[in-house]
Amino acid sequence: MAHSHQSRRSYLQSLGSQALVDLSDCCCFRSLLRLGELVDQILFERQVAQSPLPLDLEILEVLPY
């Protein structure tokens, strides 16, 4: 069972982020909760791994705070 979970995870990680978002939505509508949780976890891990965008100093100058 762990092998198929790892294979599924590897396959899902190879998909683009938009495909994963679409798949997550489909899982929600079809009550595929465990698969949806795995997809959401992969999306979350991707988001955490991305470096934050650099701050635009021009925008910071016009912000009121």
Distance bins in CASP14 RR format, pairs under 12 A and 6 or more apart:
PFRMAT RR
TARGET T0000
AUTHOR 0000-0000-0000
RMODE 2
METHOD distances of the structure
MODEL  1
1 7 0 0 0 0 0 1 0 0 0 0 0
1 8 0 0 0 0 0 1 0 0 0 0 0
1 34 0 0 0 0 0 1 0 0 0 0 0
2 8 0 0 0 0 0 1 0 0 0 0 0
2 9 0 0 0 0 0 1 0 0 0 0 0
3 9 0 0 0 0 0 1 0 0 0 0 0
3 10 0 0 0 0 0 1 0 0 0 0 0
4 10 0 0 0 0 0 1 0 0 0 0 0
4 11 0 0 0 0 0 1 0 0 0 0 0
4 35 0 0 0 0 0 1 0 0 0 0 0
4 38 0 0 0 0 0 1 0 0 0 0 0
5 11 0 0 0 0 0 1 0 0 0 0 0
5 12 0 0 0 0 0 1 0 0 0 0 0
5 34 0 0 0 0 1 0 0 0 0 0 0
5 35 0 0 0 0 0 1 0 0 0 0 0
5 37 0 0 0 0 0 1 0 0 0 0 0
5 38 1 0 0 1 0 0 0 0 0 0 0
5 41 0 0 0 0 0 1 0 0 0 0 0
6 12 0 0 0 0 0 1 0 0 0 0 0
6 13 0 0 0 0 0 1 0 0 0 0 0
6 38 0 0 0 0 0 1 0 0 0 0 0
7 13 0 0 0 0 0 1 0 0 0 0 0
7 14 0 0 0 0 0 1 0 0 0 0 0
7 38 0 0 0 0 0 1 0 0 0 0 0
8 14 0 0 0 0 0 1 0 0 0 0 0
8 15 0 0 0 0 0 1 0 0 0 0 0
8 23 0 0 0 0 0 1 0 0 0 0 0
8 32 0 0 0 0 0 1 0 0 0 0 0
8 34 0 0 0 0 0 1 0 0 0 0 0
8 35 1 0 0 1 0 0 0 0 0 0 0
8 36 0 0 0 0 0 1 0 0 0 0 0
8 37 0 0 0 0 0 1 0 0 0 0 0
8 38 1 0 0 1 0 0 0 0 0 0 0
8 39 0 0 0 0 1 0 0 0 0 0 0
8 41 0 0 0 0 0 1 0 0 0 0 0
8 42 0 0 0 0 0 1 0 0 0 0 0
9 15 0 0 0 0 0 1 0 0 0 0 0
9 20 0 0 0 0 0 1 0 0 0 0 0
9 35 0 0 0 0 0 1 0 0 0 0 0
9 37 0 0 0 0 0 1 0 0 0 0 0
9 38 1 0 0 1 0 0 0 0 0 0 0
9 39 0 0 0 0 1 0 0 0 0 0 0
9 41 0 0 0 0 1 0 0 0 0 0 0
9 42 1 0 0 1 0 0 0 0 0 0 0
9 45 0 0 0 0 0 1 0 0 0 0 0
10 38 0 0 0 0 0 1 0 0 0 0 0
10 42 0 0 0 0 0 1 0 0 0 0 0
11 19 0 0 0 0 0 1 0 0 0 0 0
11 20 0 0 0 0 0 1 0 0 0 0 0
11 23 0 0 0 0 0 1 0 0 0 0 0
11 35 0 0 0 0 0 1 0 0 0 0 0
11 38 0 0 0 0 0 1 0 0 0 0 0
11 39 0 0 0 0 0 1 0 0 0 0 0
11 42 0 0 0 0 0 1 0 0 0 0 0
12 19 0 0 0 0 1 0 0 0 0 0 0
12 20 1 0 0 1 0 0 0 0 0 0 0
12 21 0 0 0 0 0 1 0 0 0 0 0
12 23 1 0 0 1 0 0 0 0 0 0 0
12 24 0 0 0 0 0 1 0 0 0 0 0
12 27 0 0 0 0 0 1 0 0 0 0 0
12 35 0 0 0 0 1 0 0 0 0 0 0
12 36 0 0 0 0 1 0 0 0 0 0 0
12 37 0 0 0 0 0 1 0 0 0 0 0
12 38 1 0 0 1 0 0 0 0 0 0 0
12 39 1 0 0 1 0 0 0 0 0 0 0
12 40 0 0 0 0 0 1 0 0 0 0 0
12 41 0 0 0 0 1 0 0 0 0 0 0
12 42 1 0 1 0 0 0 0 0 0 0 0
12 43 0 0 0 0 1 0 0 0 0 0 0
12 45 0 0 0 0 0 1 0 0 0 0 0
12 46 0 0 0 0 0 1 0 0 0 0 0
13 19 0 0 0 0 0 1 0 0 0 0 0
13 20 0 0 0 0 1 0 0 0 0 0 0
13 38 0 0 0 0 0 1 0 0 0 0 0
13 39 0 0 0 0 0 1 0 0 0 0 0
13 41 0 0 0 0 0 1 0 0 0 0 0
13 42 1 0 1 0 0 0 0 0 0 0 0
13 43 0 0 0 0 0 1 0 0 0 0 0
13 45 0 0 0 0 1 0 0 0 0 0 0
13 46 0 0 0 0 1 0 0 0 0 0 0
13 49 0 0 0 0 0 1 0 0 0 0 0
14 20 0 0 0 0 0 1 0 0 0 0 0
14 42 0 0 0 0 0 1 0 0 0 0 0
15 21 0 0 0 0 1 0 0 0 0 0 0
15 22 0 0 0 0 1 0 0 0 0 0 0
15 23 1 0 0 1 0 0 0 0 0 0 0
15 24 0 0 0 0 0 1 0 0 0 0 0
15 38 0 0 0 0 0 1 0 0 0 0 0
15 39 0 0 0 0 1 0 0 0 0 0 0
15 42 0 0 0 0 1 0 0 0 0 0 0
15 43 0 0 0 0 0 1 0 0 0 0 0
15 46 0 0 0 0 0 1 0 0 0 0 0
16 22 0 0 0 0 1 0 0 0 0 0 0
16 23 0 0 0 0 1 0 0 0 0 0 0
16 39 0 0 0 0 0 1 0 0 0 0 0
16 42 0 0 0 0 1 0 0 0 0 0 0
16 43 0 0 0 0 1 0 0 0 0 0 0
16 46 0 0 0 0 1 0 0 0 0 0 0
17 23 0 0 0 0 0 1 0 0 0 0 0
17 24 0 0 0 0 0 1 0 0 0 0 0
17 39 0 0 0 0 0 1 0 0 0 0 0
17 40 0 0 0 0 0 1 0 0 0 0 0
17 42 0 0 0 0 1 0 0 0 0 0 0
17 43 1 0 0 1 0 0 0 0 0 0 0
17 44 0 0 0 0 0 1 0 0 0 0 0
17 45 0 0 0 0 0 1 0 0 0 0 0
17 46 1 0 0 1 0 0 0 0 0 0 0
17 47 0 0 0 0 1 0 0 0 0 0 0
17 49 0 0 0 0 0 1 0 0 0 0 0
17 50 0 0 0 0 1 0 0 0 0 0 0
18 24 0 0 0 0 0 1 0 0 0 0 0
18 25 0 0 0 0 0 1 0 0 0 0 0
18 43 0 0 0 0 0 1 0 0 0 0 0
18 46 0 0 0 0 0 1 0 0 0 0 0
19 25 0 0 0 0 0 1 0 0 0 0 0
19 26 0 0 0 0 0 1 0 0 0 0 0
19 39 0 0 0 0 1 0 0 0 0 0 0
19 42 0 0 0 0 0 1 0 0 0 0 0
19 43 0 0 0 0 0 1 0 0 0 0 0
20 26 0 0 0 0 0 1 0 0 0 0 0
20 27 0 0 0 0 0 1 0 0 0 0 0
20 35 0 0 0 0 0 1 0 0 0 0 0
20 36 0 0 0 0 1 0 0 0 0 0 0
20 38 0 0 0 0 1 0 0 0 0 0 0
20 39 1 0 1 0 0 0 0 0 0 0 0
20 40 0 0 0 0 1 0 0 0 0 0 0
20 41 0 0 0 0 0 1 0 0 0 0 0
20 42 1 0 0 1 0 0 0 0 0 0 0
20 43 1 0 1 0 0 0 0 0 0 0 0
20 44 0 0 0 0 0 1 0 0 0 0 0
20 45 0 0 0 0 0 1 0 0 0 0 0
20 46 0 0 0 0 1 0 0 0 0 0 0
20 47 0 0 0 0 0 1 0 0 0 0 0
21 27 0 0 0 0 0 1 0 0 0 0 0
21 28 0 0 0 0 0 1 0 0 0 0 0
21 36 0 0 0 0 0 1 0 0 0 0 0
21 39 0 0 0 0 1 0 0 0 0 0 0
21 40 0 0 0 0 1 0 0 0 0 0 0
21 42 0 0 0 0 0 1 0 0 0 0 0
21 43 1 0 0 1 0 0 0 0 0 0 0
21 44 0 0 0 0 0 1 0 0 0 0 0
21 46 0 0 0 0 0 1 0 0 0 0 0
21 47 0 0 0 0 0 1 0 0 0 0 0
22 28 0 0 0 0 0 1 0 0 0 0 0
22 29 0 0 0 0 0 1 0 0 0 0 0
22 36 0 0 0 0 0 1 0 0 0 0 0
22 39 0 0 0 0 1 0 0 0 0 0 0
22 43 0 0 0 0 0 1 0 0 0 0 0
23 29 0 0 0 0 0 1 0 0 0 0 0
23 30 0 0 0 0 0 1 0 0 0 0 0
23 32 0 0 0 0 1 0 0 0 0 0 0
23 35 1 0 0 1 0 0 0 0 0 0 0
23 36 1 0 0 1 0 0 0 0 0 0 0
23 37 0 0 0 0 0 1 0 0 0 0 0
23 38 0 0 0 0 1 0 0 0 0 0 0
23 39 1 0 1 0 0 0 0 0 0 0 0
23 40 0 0 0 0 1 0 0 0 0 0 0
23 42 0 0 0 0 1 0 0 0 0 0 0
23 43 0 0 0 0 1 0 0 0 0 0 0
24 30 0 0 0 0 0 1 0 0 0 0 0
24 32 0 0 0 0 1 0 0 0 0 0 0
24 33 0 0 0 0 0 1 0 0 0 0 0
24 35 0 0 0 0 1 0 0 0 0 0 0
24 36 1 0 1 0 0 0 0 0 0 0 0
24 37 0 0 0 0 1 0 0 0 0 0 0
24 38 0 0 0 0 1 0 0 0 0 0 0
24 39 1 0 1 0 0 0 0 0 0 0 0
24 40 1 0 1 0 0 0 0 0 0 0 0
24 41 0 0 0 0 0 1 0 0 0 0 0
24 42 0 0 0 0 1 0 0 0 0 0 0
24 43 1 0 0 1 0 0 0 0 0 0 0
24 44 0 0 0 0 0 1 0 0 0 0 0
25 32 0 0 0 0 0 1 0 0 0 0 0
25 35 0 0 0 0 0 1 0 0 0 0 0
25 36 0 0 0 0 1 0 0 0 0 0 0
25 39 0 0 0 0 1 0 0 0 0 0 0
25 40 0 0 0 0 0 1 0 0 0 0 0
25 43 0 0 0 0 0 1 0 0 0 0 0
26 32 1 0 0 1 0 0 0 0 0 0 0
26 35 0 0 0 0 1 0 0 0 0 0 0
26 36 0 0 0 0 1 0 0 0 0 0 0
26 39 0 0 0 0 1 0 0 0 0 0 0
27 33 1 0 0 1 0 0 0 0 0 0 0
27 34 0 0 0 0 1 0 0 0 0 0 0
27 35 1 0 1 0 0 0 0 0 0 0 0
27 36 1 1 0 0 0 0 0 0 0 0 0
27 37 0 0 0 0 1 0 0 0 0 0 0
27 38 0 0 0 0 1 0 0 0 0 0 0
27 39 1 0 0 1 0 0 0 0 0 0 0
27 40 0 0 0 0 1 0 0 0 0 0 0
27 43 0 0 0 0 0 1 0 0 0 0 0
28 35 0 0 0 0 0 1 0 0 0 0 0
28 36 1 0 0 1 0 0 0 0 0 0 0
28 37 0 0 0 0 0 1 0 0 0 0 0
28 39 0 0 0 0 1 0 0 0 0 0 0
28 40 0 0 0 0 1 0 0 0 0 0 0
29 36 0 0 0 0 0 1 0 0 0 0 0
30 36 0 0 0 0 1 0 0 0 0 0 0
32 38 0 0 0 0 1 0 0 0 0 0 0
32 39 0 0 0 0 1 0 0 0 0 0 0
32 40 0 0 0 0 0 1 0 0 0 0 0
33 39 0 0 0 0 0 1 0 0 0 0 0
33 40 0 0 0 0 0 1 0 0 0 0 0
34 40 0 0 0 0 0 1 0 0 0 0 0
34 41 0 0 0 0 0 1 0 0 0 0 0
35 41 0 0 0 0 0 1 0 0 0 0 0
35 42 0 0 0 0 0 1 0 0 0 0 0
36 42 0 0 0 0 1 0 0 0 0 0 0
36 43 0 0 0 0 1 0 0 0 0 0 0
36 44 0 0 0 0 0 1 0 0 0 0 0
37 43 0 0 0 0 0 1 0 0 0 0 0
37 44 0 0 0 0 0 1 0 0 0 0 0
38 44 0 0 0 0 0 1 0 0 0 0 0
38 45 0 0 0 0 0 1 0 0 0 0 0
39 45 0 0 0 0 0 1 0 0 0 0 0
39 46 0 0 0 0 0 1 0 0 0 0 0
40 46 0 0 0 0 0 1 0 0 0 0 0
40 47 0 0 0 0 0 1 0 0 0 0 0
41 47 0 0 0 0 0 1 0 0 0 0 0
41 48 0 0 0 0 0 1 0 0 0 0 0
42 48 0 0 0 0 0 1 0 0 0 0 0
42 49 0 0 0 0 0 1 0 0 0 0 0
43 49 0 0 0 0 0 1 0 0 0 0 0
43 50 0 0 0 0 0 1 0 0 0 0 0
44 50 0 0 0 0 0 1 0 0 0 0 0
53 59 0 0 0 0 0 1 0 0 0 0 0
54 60 0 0 0 0 0 1 0 0 0 0 0
55 61 0 0 0 0 0 1 0 0 0 0 0
55 63 0 0 0 0 0 1 0 0 0 0 0
56 62 0 0 0 0 0 1 0 0 0 0 0
56 63 0 0 0 0 0 1 0 0 0 0 0
57 63 0 0 0 0 0 1 0 0 0 0 0
END
